[in-house]
Amino acid sequence: MAPKSTKAKSTEKKAPKKASKGAEVTSRLRIRVRAYESKILDLSVKQIIDTALRYDAEVQGPIPLPTEIKKYTVNRAAFVYKNAREQFEMRIHKRLIDILNPNKAVIESLTNLSLPSGVNIDVKLI
């Protein structure tokens, strides 16, 4: 009979690799911007990034997220012509911006930022 392998299987889990950059990220300000019009959205994102860079913050993004499309089908007539229908759709464009290690000046300037109507902003501190 041939001798069995003496290799022991390791049950230890490997530690995840850290980023190649020397700086560790302790906190992150995640900004998610949504709007119906992509041009207004891009102008708002540019304004947010310019404000963050003015205070020497490190910015990742904007990352375009998938466009959410809501479709609605409506009858043209109330009682007759069931086959005559109209279709409408709403497109919601989304962008994601990460600000790494934000200081108080960056957060203060972003809260005082005035953006056009129709632009929705969700801010999370991760």
Secondary structure, 3 states (H helix, E strand, C coil): CCCCCCCCCCCCCCCCCCCCCCCCCCCEEEEEEEECCHHHHHHHHHHHHHHHHHCCCEEEEEEEEEEEEEEEEEECCCCCCCCCEEEEEEEEEEEEEEEECCCHHHHHHHHCCCCCCCEEEEEEEC
